[in-house]
C-alpha cells in the first residue's frame, strides 16, 4: 500500500510509522505546509518530501489546496495519512482522494473535535478520553470512525501529561490500523467504516 503522509510538526507519529513499516506499507512521500522536523525525519529515512507552504493572511486557500492535491497525486498513493497535519484539508483534496484520507485525533470522536481536543476533554472533566483514527471528509473531525482506543484521565493530569499518554496510544493504534488496511482494505458505507478481518 503506497502512503503519502502529511505532517506539520515534530513528526513523532510519522516516526512511529517509519519505524514500523513492513513490506505491506510503502511510504512514498511526506509532505508539509511548512518547514518542520517531520520533513527532516523523512529525509533521514530516505523518504521523498515536499512542502506546500501555507502562510496565514497571505496564502490563497483555494490555490493552496489545488497545489497540495497535485503534489499528493504525483505519488499516486493508495492512502493519504494526516499525521499531525495542522491545516484543514479543503474539498479539492478531499474529493480527489475520497475515502482514501485518514487522520488521527487525540480524543474519542465525536466528542471534542478541533485543535484543542486534549484541553477541552480535561476542562470538561471527562474520566476517559483517547485516540481516534477516522476517514477525512469535508467537516472538521467528522468523518467515519475506523478505530478508537481509550485513555483514562488521571485526577492530577495536565494537558501536557494527558497528551503524552494519548500520543503513546495514538502511535500504536495508527500503526495497527495502517497494517490492517494494507492487508485487508477499508470498507466505508455512509457513517460506518471498518476493516474486514478474515
C-alpha positions as CSV (number, residue, x, y, z in Angstrom):
1,X,0.0,0.0,0.0
2,X,1.5,3.3,-1.1
3,X,1.1,6.0,1.5
4,X,1.7,9.8,1.4
5,X,1.9,11.2,4.9
6,X,1.1,14.8,5.7
7,X,2.7,16.3,8.9
8,X,3.3,19.8,10.3
9,X,5.3,19.4,13.5
10,X,7.9,17.2,15.2
11,X,6.9,14.1,13.3
12,X,6.6,11.6,16.2
13,X,3.6,9.9,14.6
14,X,5.4,9.9,11.3
15,X,8.5,8.3,13.0
16,X,6.3,5.6,14.5
17,X,5.0,4.7,11.0
18,X,8.5,4.8,9.5
19,X,9.9,2.6,12.3
20,X,7.1,0.0,12.0
21,X,6.7,0.0,8.2
22,X,7.0,-3.5,6.8
23,X,6.6,-4.9,3.3
24,X,2.9,-4.1,3.3
25,X,3.4,-0.3,3.7
26,X,5.4,1.9,1.3
27,X,5.8,5.5,2.4
28,X,6.2,7.1,-1.0
29,X,6.4,10.7,0.3
30,X,6.0,13.0,3.3
31,X,4.5,16.5,2.8
32,X,4.0,19.5,5.0
33,X,2.6,23.0,5.0
34,X,5.8,24.5,6.4
35,X,9.5,23.5,7.1
36,X,9.4,21.3,10.1
37,X,11.1,18.4,11.9
38,X,8.8,15.9,10.3
39,X,10.4,16.6,6.9
40,X,13.8,16.2,8.5
41,X,12.8,12.8,9.8
42,X,11.5,11.7,6.4
43,X,14.7,12.9,4.7
44,X,16.8,11.0,7.3
45,X,14.8,7.8,6.4
46,X,15.4,8.4,2.7
47,X,11.7,9.2,2.0
48,X,10.9,11.9,-0.6
49,X,9.5,15.1,0.8
50,X,7.5,18.2,-0.4
51,X,6.4,21.4,1.1
52,X,3.3,23.4,0.0
53,X,3.8,26.3,2.3
54,X,0.8,28.0,3.9
55,X,1.1,31.5,5.4
56,X,-1.9,32.8,7.2
57,X,-3.4,36.0,5.8
58,X,-1.2,35.7,2.7
59,X,-1.9,32.3,1.1
60,X,-4.8,31.8,-1.3
61,X,-6.5,28.8,0.4
62,X,-8.1,27.5,-2.8
63,X,-4.9,27.7,-4.7
64,X,-3.0,26.1,-1.8
65,X,-5.5,23.2,-1.8
66,X,-5.2,22.7,-5.6
67,X,-1.4,22.7,-5.3
68,X,-1.5,20.3,-2.4
69,X,-3.8,18.0,-4.3
70,X,-1.4,18.0,-7.3
71,X,1.6,17.3,-5.2
72,X,0.0,14.3,-3.5
73,X,-1.3,13.0,-6.8
74,X,2.3,12.9,-8.2
75,X,3.0,10.0,-5.9
76,X,-0.2,8.1,-6.9
77,X,-1.0,7.0,-3.3
78,X,-3.4,4.3,-2.2
79,X,-3.8,6.1,1.1
80,X,-3.1,9.6,2.4
81,X,-2.4,9.9,6.1
82,X,-2.8,13.1,8.0
83,X,-0.4,12.7,11.0
84,X,-0.2,15.9,13.0
85,X,-1.0,18.0,9.9
86,X,-2.3,21.2,11.3
87,X,-4.2,22.5,8.2
88,X,-7.8,21.8,7.4
89,X,-7.7,19.9,4.1
90,X,-10.2,21.5,1.6
91,X,-12.8,19.9,-0.7
92,X,-10.4,19.9,-3.6
93,X,-8.2,17.4,-1.8
94,X,-10.9,15.5,0.0
95,X,-12.9,14.9,-3.2
96,X,-9.9,13.9,-5.3
97,X,-8.8,11.3,-2.7
98,X,-12.3,10.5,-1.4
99,X,-12.3,7.6,1.2
100,X,-8.5,7.5,1.0
101,X,-7.5,10.1,3.6
102,X,-7.3,9.1,7.2
103,X,-6.5,11.2,10.2
104,X,-5.7,10.7,13.9
105,X,-7.4,12.8,16.6
106,X,-6.5,13.0,20.3
107,X,-10.0,12.3,21.6
108,X,-12.8,9.9,21.3
109,X,-14.8,11.4,18.5
110,X,-17.4,12.7,18.1
111,X,-16.5,14.3,21.5
112,X,-14.0,17.2,21.4
113,X,-13.3,17.8,17.8
114,X,-10.9,20.5,16.7
115,X,-7.5,21.7,17.6
116,X,-7.8,21.8,21.4
117,X,-9.2,18.3,22.0
118,X,-7.0,17.4,24.9
119,X,-7.6,20.7,26.8
120,X,-11.3,20.5,26.0
121,X,-11.6,17.0,27.4
122,X,-9.7,17.9,30.5
123,X,-11.7,21.1,31.1
124,X,-14.9,19.2,30.7
125,X,-14.0,16.8,33.4
126,X,-14.4,13.5,31.5
127,X,-12.8,10.4,33.1
128,X,-11.9,8.8,29.8
129,X,-10.7,10.2,26.6
130,X,-8.5,8.6,24.0
131,X,-7.4,8.4,20.3
132,X,-9.5,8.1,17.1
133,X,-8.5,7.1,13.6
134,X,-11.1,8.4,11.2
135,X,-11.7,9.0,7.5
136,X,-11.3,12.6,6.5
137,X,-14.4,14.2,5.0
138,X,-15.4,17.9,4.3
139,X,-16.0,18.6,8.0
140,X,-13.6,19.1,10.9
141,X,-13.1,15.7,12.5
142,X,-16.5,14.5,11.3
143,X,-15.6,11.6,9.0
144,X,-16.4,7.9,9.6
145,X,-14.6,6.3,12.5
146,X,-12.2,3.5,11.7
147,X,-10.8,2.7,15.2
148,X,-10.7,4.1,18.7
149,X,-8.7,3.4,21.9
150,X,-9.5,4.8,25.3
151,X,-7.1,6.6,27.7
152,X,-8.1,7.2,31.3
153,X,-7.9,10.7,32.6
154,X,-6.0,10.9,36.0
155,X,-7.0,13.3,38.7
156,X,-3.7,15.2,38.6
157,X,-3.4,15.3,34.8
158,X,-2.3,18.5,33.0
159,X,-2.9,19.0,29.2
160,X,0.8,18.0,28.7
161,X,0.7,14.8,30.8
162,X,-2.6,13.6,29.3
163,X,-1.5,14.5,25.8
164,X,1.7,12.4,26.2
165,X,-0.3,9.3,27.3
166,X,-2.7,9.8,24.4
167,X,0.2,10.1,21.9
168,X,1.6,6.8,23.1
169,X,-1.7,5.1,22.4
170,X,-2.2,7.0,19.2
171,X,1.1,5.8,17.7
172,X,0.3,2.2,18.4
173,X,-3.2,2.4,17.2
174,X,-2.2,4.2,14.0
175,X,0.4,1.6,13.1
176,X,-2.0,-1.2,13.8
177,X,-4.7,0.4,11.6
178,X,-2.3,1.1,8.7
179,X,-1.2,-2.6,8.7
180,X,-4.7,-3.8,8.8
181,X,-5.8,-1.5,5.9
182,X,-2.8,-2.6,3.9
183,X,-3.6,-6.3,4.4
184,X,-7.4,-6.3,4.4
185,X,-8.6,-3.0,2.9
186,X,-11.0,-0.4,4.3
187,X,-14.8,-0.5,3.7
188,X,-16.9,2.6,4.0
189,X,-20.7,2.7,4.0
190,X,-22.2,6.0,5.0
191,X,-21.2,6.8,8.6
192,X,-19.6,3.4,9.1
193,X,-16.0,2.4,8.3
194,X,-14.5,-1.0,9.0
195,X,-11.6,-3.3,8.2
196,X,-12.6,-6.8,7.0
197,X,-10.5,-9.2,9.1
198,X,-10.6,-12.8,7.8
